């Protein structure tokens, strides 16, 4: 029996992960507590997961930017599922970089959504896992956080903050028997990236990314680049000298 909390449960990657867990279910059953901002979308996801054999699916409308909702959501999750085996953080937004360059308020909103809300909720979730001394936390960051690039440095800055926070938290939780996986996807074909001009050869499906995530959680990995080739790509980008990097179109 496996109990899973999914924050951002109506996102394409989160849905694909949930389906993957159900495909791998050994027969004891998987229970989900999924959160998101849209009640109708959450209910649609819940119906889909029930149809695929989920033991239990509870939904909770949550605006992660409203930190005052975090405690009540986690209390409801504990009531519904009991002990949490896996917590997946899959919420976020893709900023309009040009708008953020013109509008400081827009930039701050995106940092709040993609970094501050994650750090705030993750702090509470980590305390729960610290107490139960069991489980895995998976947080979707991004390859964009590996180096600030002019095309998306607001998003990259937020993801860099999440990655650094998770690295420290992982070392803390390791001593309590809890694992923390930092997920760094590259380009993924989701509604969030719809309309963007992306290099087709580098774009992955949510199902491919989800399969990588589920396997990495099972093997208690620390960091996952997905698809795998992004590890090599970002190694090159990180290694570029600054005098070259600032002239590059990245």
N, C-alpha and C positions, 0 to 999 in steps of 0.2 A: 504494500500500500504506500502510495507516494502523494504528498500534499504539496501543492505548488501555488505560490503567490506570483501573479503577473501584474506588474504596473505598466500601464499602457497596453492593456490586453486586447485592444481592437486594432493595433498596428499590424501591418502585414507580416513582419518578422515574428512578432509574438504569436500570432495565430498559427503560423507555420511551425513554430516550436511546439505549441500545444498539440497540434496534430501529430507531430513526430513522436512526442512522448506517448501518445495514445497508441501509435503504431508499434512502439517498443514495449508496451505494457505486457508484463509477464502473466497477468491474470488477476493480480491482487486489486487492481483498480487504481485510477488516478483521480485525485480530487483537485479542483482548481478554485481559486479565489481571484477573479479578474477585475481590474479597475480601469476606468477611462472616463472621459468627459461626457460621452454621448450614451445615454441610457439605451436608446433603440439599437445602436450598433453593438453594445455589450450583450443585449438580449439575443441578437442574431448570432453572435459568437457562441453564446451559451447553448443555444439550440443546436448549432453545428457540432459542438463538442459532445453534447449528450448523444446525438445521433451516431457519433463515432465511438461511443462506449465509455465516456467519462463516468466515473462513479458519482461524482458530485461537481456541480459548477455553481458557485455563488458569485453574484456581480455586485459592484459597488461604484456608484458615480463619484469620481474624485477629480478635483482640479489640483494637481500637484503643486501649483504655485500658491495655493492657499494652505500654508503650513499648519494652520489650525485644524485642518481636516485629517492630518496624518494620524494622530493618536487614535481617533475614533475609528478610522479605517482599519488600523492594525488590531484594535480590540475586536472588531467585527470579524476580521480574518481568523483570529485565534479562537473565537467562539465557533466559527463555522468549521474550521479544519483541525483545531488543536495544534499539534506541533507542525511547523513548516519545515519541509525537507529542502525545498528549493525556492529561492526568490529571484525572479527575473525582472530587471529594470529595462523597459523597452520603450519608454516614452521620450518625446522630444519633438523639435520642429527644425526645419531647414530655413535659416534666415535669408532674407533678401539683402545680400551684402551691400548693394548700392544704396538701399534705403538706410541701412545701419550707418553707412558712412556719412549720410546727410543728417540723420536724426539720432541724437544721443539716446533719447527715450526708447526708440526702437531697439538700439543696440543693447541697452540694459535689460529690456524685456526678454530678449533672446538669451542673454546670459542667465537671467533668472530661470527661464524654462529649461534650458539645456544643462545648467550646472547647479545653480543654487537650490532648486527644488530637489534635484537628485541627491545632493549632499545632505540636505535637511532630512529627507525621508530615509535615506540610507543610514543616517546616524541612529534613528529609532529602530530600524530593522536590525542593524548590527547589534544593538543592545539585546534584542530578543534572541538572536543567534548566540550571542555571548553567554546568555543565561542557560540556554538549552544545550550548549556545547555540541552542536550537531548541525550539519547541513552545508549547503552551497549557495552562495550568492553570485549571480551573474549580472554584470552591468554592461550595457551596450554603450561604448564610447565611440571612437571613430579614428581612422587613420589620419583624419584632418587635425587631430590633436598632437601629432608627432612633430609637426613644424608649421609655424605660422606662414601661410601663403596669401598673397594679395587677393586671390579669388574668393577666399572664405575665412578670413582670419577671425571674424567674430565667432562663428561656429567652432573654428579650431581652438580658439582660446577657451571656450566653454568646455570642450571635450578634453583639452589638456588639463584643466582644473579637475575634472572628474577623474581622469586617469591618475593624476598625482595623489589625489585624496584616496583613491582605491588602493594604490600601492602601499600607502602607510597603513590603511585600515586592514589590508590583507595580512600584513606582518603582525598586527595586533591580534587578529582573529585566529591566525594559524596556531597560536599558543593555546587556543581554546578548542581546537579540533574542527574549526570552521574554515572552509575554503572560499576564495573569492576569485572569480574569473572576470578579467577585463576583456571585452570583446571589441575588436577593432575592424569593423567592416570597411570595405571600399565602396564602390558604386553598387547600389542594389536597386533593382527594378521594383519600386514601390510607388504608391500615390504621392509620397513626399518628394520623389524625384521626377514625377511626371512633368513633361514639358521641357526638361533640361536637355541640353545637347551633350550627351555623354558618349565616350568611345565604346562602341558596342562590344568589342572583344573583352573589355574589362568589367562589364556589367553582369552581376550575378542575380539569380532568382532568389526570392525569399526562402524557397524550399532548400536550396543549396546552402544558404547561410544558416538556416535553422538546423539542418543536419549537422553542420560543423559545430554549432553551439551545443547541441544536445550531447554530442560525443565528447566535447571538451569538458562539459560539466561532469559527465560520467567518469572521465579519467582524471578529474580534479586538476585540470591545467590552470596555470596562472594567467596566461595571456594567449589570446587567439586572434591571429590575423585571418580574415576570411573574405574571399577565397585565399588560399595559401600564398599565392604569388604576391600579395600585397606586402608581405614581410620583406621580400627582396626589393620591391619598388620603393618602399619607405626607407629601407637601408640606404639606397642610393640618394634619395632626396635629403635625408638627414646628413649625409656625408658631403654634400655639395658645399664648397667654400662660400662664405657669405658674399664675396664680390661677384661670384657667378650666380648664386641663388637670387639675388635681388634684381638681376637683369633677365632672369628666366621668366617665361610665361607659364606659371604653374597655378 
